[in-house]
Amino acid sequence: MAPQPLDDLRVVDLTFGIAGSYCTKVLADFGADVVKVEPPGGDPTRRMGPHPGDVPHADAGGLFLHLNTNKRSIVVDLDTASGVDIVRALAAGADIVVESGRPGALAERGLGPADLIAANPKLVVTSVTPFGQSGPYRDWQMTDIVAFAMGGPMNASGVSDREPVKLIGNAVLMQSGSTACVATLGALDMAVTRGVGQHVDVATFETQNGSLDRRRYYLLSYEYSGTVAERVPVVGTGRPAAGGRFECADGLMVTTGRIWPDHVGRMIDVLDDPELRRLWEELGLGLMVDAAPLVDAALARWASVRNARAAMREAQAAGWPVVVVNDPLLLHQDDHLLARGFWVTAEHPVAGALPYTGAPWRVDGGGWAIHHSAPLLGQHTDEVLAELLGLSPDDVAELRTTGAVS
């Protein structure tokens, strides 16, 4: 098995949900030994779909399968003194602890960042929470749509005569987890080079305001010009501009997106429509608004006699960014992703063999791998307690009797 960048790293994963779990997923996929400490009943994402065959199963929730590749699962009840002792002992031998609970909840059990770092001075403790460890919102809860709305992009997402919209899925929470991973590795460098552990406080509200989906640019625009972005149905001079999605001969769609000024001449060359070329010479960029229906009709004719991927390649060859509107099935068949080996199949005892998304970035010589799919609930309890804490089978059996582990 090829070496990985984080092979020697030990991580205690006290996260649940999405943001923190994505942080530890990246660490695990790049080689860290991540021990996911789950409460009795498991991480709530185990029960979130999609499920294979649409049959709910606590060990086969699609979101959990995605977020927990390469991790080991143990079940520990932190409402018991013995459970707290187990986590404390695991943290004492770890390089990183990542948690996502209510601010102060671990400290109430003697497992707060200051407590853990005092016992292990080189330890990095990362907290990934909705609003951070301080401030008036610190105890509030958050979902992805809440983050998107509070962060601001929803104010300008969608059209003015409809309700505002957010990005599909859990993009905000995933980005918060990705940011937490980067921050954690930065703190780890401090621990390795200077012997100083740190508490990393990651607030999803702030990661969203600072970067995701245009938000930082909207904030900068307001700071410099006082302009507040709004949902509008038009671009350019106040009338709808040409461009959008068009159906192709194979029933798939391509999209031109918003056609930028630099691309109009290239589009004209590809469409090769005499009337559009005449209007382009006469109107210049005004063509895209003043003759938008004619442009759209030409785009529709062009797309209708080509398969979607052929249309995309023809346009891209001319420097005009037209792309296929992909769905999951099309992505699994995408020749570029297949050529780069992006999809990785992994076996799971309940979900079966499924394709997983590949490396979020590439490192020369490898670096990223799925060695095993997400763990069953408590699959590694005995193994981890024996290997990392030196407990005997009788010790573990006694802990099970008291309900501290399962």
Secondary structure, 3 states (H helix, E strand, C coil): CCCCCCCCCEEEEECCCCHHHHHHHHHHHCCCEEEEEECCCCCHHHHCCCCHHHCCCCCCCHHHHHHCCCCEEEEECCCCHHHHHHHHHHHHCCCEEEECCCCCCCHHHCCCHHHHHHHCCCCEEEEEECCCCCCCCCCCCCCHHHHHHHHCHHHHCCCCCCCCCCCCCCHHHHHHHHHHHHHHHHHHHHHHHHCCCEEEEEEHHHHHHHCCCCHHHHHHHHHHHCCCCCCCCCECCCECCCCCEEECCCCCEEECCCCCHHHHHHHHHHHCCHHHHHHHHHHHHHHHHHCHHHHHHHHHHHHHCCCHHHHHHHHHHCCCCCEECCCHHHHHCCHHHHHCCCCEEECCCCCCCEEECCCCCCECCECCCCCCCCCCCCCCHHHHHHHHHCCCHHHHHHHHHHCCEC
